Amino acid sequence: MRLTKTAAGVKVFSMLPWEREELAALAVQGREWVPFSSTGKQQRVLGQIHSQSREIALEKGVEIYDRQVVVLGPVERSTR
């Protein structure tokens, strides 16, 4: 999914069909907020998206650039 900056904050710019379906399925399960992460080797959780309203809540100190690509779900952590 891509996020965009607006005068009012951050909102969803575009979303793939599977992302819409995943959020809808999570909403049915009662999961309101779903984390999203940056892409690439240094993935980190950037914030959360509300599964029904598509409201975006960024983590403290996180800034996004316009039309930034993010991925749904938590960053997997390796346990070594």
C-alpha positions as CSV (number, residue, x, y, z in Angstrom):
1,M,0.0,0.0,0.0
2,R,1.1,3.6,-0.5
3,L,0.7,6.4,2.0
4,T,0.6,10.1,1.2
5,K,1.0,13.2,3.2
6,T,-1.9,15.7,3.3
7,A,-2.4,18.9,5.2
8,A,-4.5,16.9,7.7
9,G,-1.8,14.2,8.2
10,V,-1.2,10.9,6.5
11,K,-3.7,8.8,4.5
12,V,-3.8,5.8,2.2
13,F,-3.0,6.8,-1.4
14,S,-3.4,3.4,-3.0
15,M,-4.1,-0.2,-1.9
16,L,-3.8,-3.5,-3.6
17,P,-6.9,-5.8,-3.8
18,W,-5.3,-8.4,-1.5
19,E,-4.6,-5.7,1.1
20,R,-8.3,-4.6,1.1
21,E,-9.3,-8.2,1.5
22,E,-6.9,-8.8,4.4
23,L,-8.0,-5.7,6.2
24,A,-11.7,-6.7,5.7
25,A,-11.0,-10.2,7.1
26,L,-9.1,-8.8,10.1
27,A,-12.0,-6.4,10.8
28,V,-14.5,-9.4,10.8
29,Q,-12.2,-11.1,13.3
30,G,-12.4,-8.0,15.5
31,R,-8.9,-6.7,14.9
32,E,-9.2,-3.0,14.7
33,W,-5.6,-1.8,14.3
34,V,-3.1,-3.6,12.0
35,P,0.6,-2.7,12.0
36,F,2.5,-1.8,8.8
37,S,6.2,-1.8,8.1
38,S,8.8,-0.2,5.8
39,T,10.1,-2.3,3.0
40,G,13.6,-3.4,2.3
41,K,16.4,-4.9,4.4
42,Q,15.9,-2.6,7.4
43,Q,12.2,-3.2,7.9
44,R,10.7,-1.6,10.9
45,V,7.1,-1.0,12.1
46,L,6.1,2.5,11.1
47,G,2.6,2.6,12.4
48,Q,-0.9,1.1,12.2
49,I,-3.9,1.3,10.0
50,H,-7.5,1.0,11.2
51,S,-9.0,-2.1,9.5
52,Q,-12.4,-0.3,8.8
53,S,-11.8,3.4,8.6
54,R,-8.3,3.2,7.1
55,E,-7.2,5.9,9.6
56,I,-3.4,5.9,9.9
57,A,-1.5,6.2,13.2
58,L,2.3,6.6,12.9
59,E,4.7,5.5,15.6
60,K,6.2,8.3,17.6
61,G,9.0,10.0,15.7
62,V,8.2,8.4,12.4
63,E,7.9,10.5,9.3
64,I,6.9,9.2,5.9
65,Y,7.7,10.6,2.5
66,D,4.9,11.2,-0.1
67,R,3.6,8.0,-1.7
68,Q,5.8,5.8,0.5
69,V,5.3,2.1,0.0
70,V,4.6,0.1,3.2
71,V,3.6,-3.5,3.9
72,L,0.9,-4.9,6.2
73,G,1.8,-6.9,9.2
74,P,4.4,-7.0,11.9
75,V,8.1,-7.2,11.2
76,E,9.2,-10.8,11.8
77,R,11.9,-10.9,14.4
78,S,14.5,-13.7,14.4
79,T,15.3,-15.3,17.7
80,R,19.0,-16.1,17.7
